[in-house]
Amino acid sequence: MDARLKAGHGGFRVAKKVRKPELLGFSSEDDWFDYRLESDPRFLKRIEQARKSLRAGRGVKLEDVETSG
């Protein structure tokens, strides 16, 4: 089970007195979205690729990004 579920992190609760922990709900739709995104292997892979790219010096500093307007 995800450690955040055990701790009640992110505003959702887990029923304790059942044979198997049961997810009861999230405190907001944003919490549900965040949990799903952070648990998605495709998203995690893209984040790791982006971090590798930055470590290799292929990033752009925020102050170097031109804004329109």
C-alpha positions in Angstrom: 0.0 0.0 0.0 1.2 3.5 -0.7 2.8 5.1 2.3 0.6 8.2 1.8 -2.5 6.1 2.2 -1.3 4.8 5.6 -0.5 8.3 6.8 -3.7 9.8 5.4 -1.6 12.2 3.3 -3.4 14.3 0.7 -6.7 14.5 2.4 -8.0 11.0 1.9 -8.9 8.4 4.5 -8.4 4.6 4.8 -10.8 2.4 6.7 -8.9 0.6 9.5 -11.3 -2.1 10.7 -11.6 -4.1 7.5 -9.7 -7.1 6.3 -8.0 -5.0 3.6 -7.6 -1.2 3.7 -10.3 0.5 1.8 -10.0 3.9 0.2 -13.0 6.1 1.3 -12.4 9.3 -0.5 -10.4 12.4 -1.2 -11.0 15.8 0.3 -11.0 17.4 -3.1 -11.0 16.7 -6.8 -7.5 18.3 -6.9 -6.2 15.8 -4.4 -7.6 12.9 -6.5 -6.0 14.3 -9.6 -2.6 14.8 -7.9 -2.7 11.2 -6.5 -3.5 9.8 -9.9 -0.8 11.8 -11.7 1.9 11.1 -9.1 1.1 7.4 -9.4 1.1 7.2 -13.2 4.2 5.4 -14.4 4.1 7.3 -17.7 4.2 10.6 -15.8 7.0 9.4 -13.5 9.0 8.3 -16.6 8.7 11.7 -18.2 9.7 13.5 -15.0 12.8 11.3 -14.8 13.7 12.0 -18.4 13.3 15.7 -17.8 15.5 15.6 -14.7 18.2 13.7 -16.7 18.0 16.3 -19.4 18.4 19.2 -16.9 21.4 17.4 -15.2 23.0 17.1 -18.7 22.7 20.9 -19.1 19.9 20.9 -21.7 17.6 23.1 -19.7 16.6 26.8 -20.1 16.6 29.2 -17.1 13.3 30.8 -16.3 14.8 34.3 -16.6 16.0 33.4 -20.1 12.4 32.6 -21.3 10.9 35.5 -23.2 7.3 36.5 -22.4 4.9 38.0 -24.8 3.0 41.2 -23.9 
